[in-house]
Amino acid sequence: MSRFAMVIDTRRCVGCQDCVVACKTENSVPQGYCRDWIVEEVHGAFPTPHLEIRSERCNHCAEPPCVSCCPTGASHVHDFGGVVLVHHDLCIGCKACLAACPYDARFIHPDGYADKCTFCIHRVAKGLDPACVSVCPTHCMHFGDLDDPTSEVSRLLASRTHHTLLPEAGTQPRVFYLT
Amino acid sequence: MIELTTTRHNPLIDPSLHVWEWQIPVYLFLGGLVAGLMIIAGIRLIVLRPSRREALVCCTIGPLLGLAALSLGMFALFLDLAHKLHVWRLYTTFEPTSPMSWGSWILLLVYPALLANALAHLPEAIPALARRFPVLVAISDFILARLRLVLAIGFANVALGVALGIYTGILLGALGARPLWNSALLGPLFLFSGLSAAAALLHGILVLSAPDEERPAFADFLLSSLARVSGARPLDPNAGPVLAGADNSFLTIELALLGLFLLGHLTSTAVHRQAAGLLLTGPYAAPFWVFVVGLGILIPLLLQTLELTHRIRHTLAPAVLVLFGGIALRVILVAAGQESHWFHALN
């Protein structure tokens, strides 16, 4: 059993949005929508403000509220890597999953179904990295299996301080940010 | 200070979530109203088992209105779906962790329960219809001749009504990502709001059907024409004070639950306090206090108290205000809830 995760080094990310463009191209994301995006978070005050640039997307949570609230089973946890996916044919577009996601990571595709990041599972199944990871010019994004202690993501999480988004929401995100 | 800048600009999501518009509040209101009508009809059927005319407004007109309201509500829900042609997928599975899945199956059971309740006394309420369709008399006789069946229909209406009313609140309450909705009290709050709306509606119908010398001539003409066309019997006005009294009890409980709901948020985490602030001092404060608490609960409570103590005549005003307040409660809670967010509390 594998548990896919993404680790993003916020000390290397420059917010160039290559990951956003790569995702839109790879997954034919409709114009005006995005499956991943850049957030700049500034906290503190002059003269010691701190800036963190993050590439954000669906966190593929271990406890995904979008899956438990889905009335048709369209939102589900895939056996391959525990990735959270949506069966487009089962989705009725009720938008409960959009309201249930504390990260607002989902949107309604113009064709009527809930859409979001898939960790490019079609690429991962072929042994490739997700599109966003593969194009990152600063190599700040890493993808791998948390259950494999020798994987790059496991080693990075073991050796670097990191955080997830809204851990207090109890969703156990699988996108980690190195600080 | 924390400042967030994002490049995300997804429709319906940014700058703040607004995925549900008028359709969902209307569905939640009509669902609550139907729940209230079912509970009142079920209790009347259990208490007044013999076929008596007093039961008519609750046991026949209520369930018939409930069937219409439920259909309208489900149509509003259907309009909200983004993938409308796939709506049948709701009934190909049962997802025990999804309140919406529970609700869709409950709604399927509500129809036959409401219909059975309406059919039990239909020939007495609308004799003209029964004369045209004798099968209605046969069905009514069949139900009323069997005490156990009458009790089963009554209890089914009460149980399904409670489930439906609570479900409309839990549907929102289960979405932990929106701090304002994140309270189990939304279930009983929407249930009692639905009960008060149902009692007010039935009370309003009784007020309308009672003879009134001060009513404008055209209104009298319209009502008498409606009664003549439908062949309906005049309703018993004695049920009016009972319904007004019950409505006052429901409104009082609703007010208490609303207070507890806000208290629960104010004594919780920063995100919950900030969410409650949307209703208490934020952009939704004015409509919340004026339309929900003032016009929707306090004024009808006062008017119905004056009616029950015979200081003023029974009028349509409390019914209209309670129904309006019920819709306003859902509209404001759905809109404010979508605006409440974990991230916003960081600032």
HADDOCK unambig.tbl for C-alpha pairs under 7 A between the chains (distance, minus, plus):
assign (segid A and resid 32 and name CA) (segid B and resid 10 and name CA) 6.61 0.50 0.50
assign (segid A and resid 33 and name CA) (segid B and resid 9 and name CA) 6.78 0.50 0.50
assign (segid A and resid 33 and name CA) (segid B and resid 10 and name CA) 4.98 0.50 0.50
assign (segid A and resid 34 and name CA) (segid B and resid 8 and name CA) 6.75 0.50 0.50
assign (segid A and resid 34 and name CA) (segid B and resid 10 and name CA) 6.57 0.50 0.50
assign (segid A and resid 37 and name CA) (segid B and resid 7 and name CA) 5.72 0.50 0.50
assign (segid A and resid 37 and name CA) (segid B and resid 8 and name CA) 5.41 0.50 0.50
assign (segid A and resid 38 and name CA) (segid B and resid 6 and name CA) 5.74 0.50 0.50
assign (segid A and resid 38 and name CA) (segid B and resid 7 and name CA) 5.48 0.50 0.50
assign (segid A and resid 39 and name CA) (segid B and resid 4 and name CA) 6.70 0.50 0.50
assign (segid A and resid 39 and name CA) (segid B and resid 5 and name CA) 5.51 0.50 0.50
assign (segid A and resid 39 and name CA) (segid B and resid 6 and name CA) 4.36 0.50 0.50
assign (segid A and resid 39 and name CA) (segid B and resid 7 and name CA) 6.58 0.50 0.50
assign (segid A and resid 40 and name CA) (segid B and resid 4 and name CA) 5.73 0.50 0.50
assign (segid A and resid 40 and name CA) (segid B and resid 5 and name CA) 5.05 0.50 0.50
assign (segid A and resid 40 and name CA) (segid B and resid 6 and name CA) 6.39 0.50 0.50
assign (segid A and resid 41 and name CA) (segid B and resid 2 and name CA) 6.87 0.50 0.50
assign (segid A and resid 41 and name CA) (segid B and resid 3 and name CA) 5.65 0.50 0.50
assign (segid A and resid 41 and name CA) (segid B and resid 4 and name CA) 4.62 0.50 0.50
assign (segid A and resid 41 and name CA) (segid B and resid 5 and name CA) 6.48 0.50 0.50
assign (segid A and resid 42 and name CA) (segid B and resid 2 and name CA) 5.61 0.50 0.50
assign (segid A and resid 42 and name CA) (segid B and resid 3 and name CA) 5.12 0.50 0.50
assign (segid A and resid 42 and name CA) (segid B and resid 4 and name CA) 6.57 0.50 0.50
assign (segid A and resid 43 and name CA) (segid B and resid 1 and name CA) 5.53 0.50 0.50
assign (segid A and resid 43 and name CA) (segid B and resid 2 and name CA) 4.31 0.50 0.50
assign (segid A and resid 43 and name CA) (segid B and resid 3 and name CA) 6.36 0.50 0.50
assign (segid A and resid 44 and name CA) (segid B and resid 1 and name CA) 5.82 0.50 0.50
assign (segid A and resid 44 and name CA) (segid B and resid 2 and name CA) 6.91 0.50 0.50
assign (segid A and resid 45 and name CA) (segid B and resid 1 and name CA) 6.99 0.50 0.50
assign (segid A and resid 68 and name CA) (segid B and resid 97 and name CA) 5.31 0.50 0.50
assign (segid A and resid 68 and name CA) (segid B and resid 98 and name CA) 5.78 0.50 0.50
assign (segid A and resid 69 and name CA) (segid B and resid 97 and name CA) 6.26 0.50 0.50
assign (segid A and resid 69 and name CA) (segid B and resid 98 and name CA) 4.21 0.50 0.50
assign (segid A and resid 69 and name CA) (segid B and resid 99 and name CA) 6.71 0.50 0.50
assign (segid A and resid 70 and name CA) (segid B and resid 98 and name CA) 5.78 0.50 0.50
assign (segid A and resid 71 and name CA) (segid B and resid 90 and name CA) 6.39 0.50 0.50
assign (segid A and resid 71 and name CA) (segid B and resid 95 and name CA) 5.82 0.50 0.50
assign (segid A and resid 71 and name CA) (segid B and resid 98 and name CA) 5.43 0.50 0.50
assign (segid A and resid 71 and name CA) (segid B and resid 100 and name CA) 5.48 0.50 0.50
assign (segid A and resid 71 and name CA) (segid B and resid 101 and name CA) 4.41 0.50 0.50
assign (segid A and resid 72 and name CA) (segid B and resid 89 and name CA) 6.14 0.50 0.50
assign (segid A and resid 72 and name CA) (segid B and resid 90 and name CA) 5.41 0.50 0.50
assign (segid A and resid 72 and name CA) (segid B and resid 93 and name CA) 6.17 0.50 0.50
assign (segid A and resid 72 and name CA) (segid B and resid 95 and name CA) 6.79 0.50 0.50
assign (segid A and resid 73 and name CA) (segid B and resid 95 and name CA) 6.84 0.50 0.50
assign (segid A and resid 90 and name CA) (segid B and resid 89 and name CA) 6.31 0.50 0.50
assign (segid A and resid 92 and name CA) (segid B and resid 81 and name CA) 6.33 0.50 0.50
assign (segid A and resid 92 and name CA) (segid B and resid 82 and name CA) 6.59 0.50 0.50
assign (segid A and resid 92 and name CA) (segid B and resid 83 and name CA) 4.62 0.50 0.50
assign (segid A and resid 92 and name CA) (segid B and resid 84 and name CA) 6.35 0.50 0.50
assign (segid A and resid 92 and name CA) (segid B and resid 86 and name CA) 5.23 0.50 0.50
assign (segid A and resid 92 and name CA) (segid B and resid 87 and name CA) 5.60 0.50 0.50
assign (segid A and resid 93 and name CA) (segid B and resid 81 and name CA) 5.07 0.50 0.50
assign (segid A and resid 93 and name CA) (segid B and resid 82 and name CA) 4.33 0.50 0.50
assign (segid A and resid 93 and name CA) (segid B and resid 83 and name CA) 4.83 0.50 0.50
assign (segid A and resid 94 and name CA) (segid B and resid 80 and name CA) 6.98 0.50 0.50
assign (segid A and resid 94 and name CA) (segid B and resid 81 and name CA) 4.96 0.50 0.50
assign (segid A and resid 94 and name CA) (segid B and resid 82 and name CA) 6.55 0.50 0.50
assign (segid A and resid 95 and name CA) (segid B and resid 19 and name CA) 6.71 0.50 0.50
assign (segid A and resid 99 and name CA) (segid B and resid 175 and name CA) 6.79 0.50 0.50
assign (segid A and resid 99 and name CA) (segid B and resid 177 and name CA) 6.94 0.50 0.50
assign (segid A and resid 100 and name CA) (segid B and resid 175 and name CA) 4.97 0.50 0.50
assign (segid A and resid 100 and name CA) (segid B and resid 176 and name CA) 6.57 0.50 0.50
assign (segid A and resid 100 and name CA) (segid B and resid 177 and name CA) 5.30 0.50 0.50
assign (segid A and resid 101 and name CA) (segid B and resid 177 and name CA) 5.85 0.50 0.50
assign (segid A and resid 102 and name CA) (segid B and resid 177 and name CA) 4.43 0.50 0.50
assign (segid A and resid 102 and name CA) (segid B and resid 342 and name CA) 6.91 0.50 0.50
assign (segid A and resid 104 and name CA) (segid B and resid 13 and name CA) 6.73 0.50 0.50
assign (segid A and resid 107 and name CA) (segid B and resid 10 and name CA) 6.66 0.50 0.50
assign (segid A and resid 107 and name CA) (segid B and resid 13 and name CA) 6.97 0.50 0.50
assign (segid A and resid 112 and name CA) (segid B and resid 82 and name CA) 4.62 0.50 0.50
assign (segid A and resid 112 and name CA) (segid B and resid 83 and name CA) 4.54 0.50 0.50
assign (segid A and resid 113 and name CA) (segid B and resid 82 and name CA) 6.76 0.50 0.50
assign (segid A and resid 113 and name CA) (segid B and resid 83 and name CA) 6.10 0.50 0.50
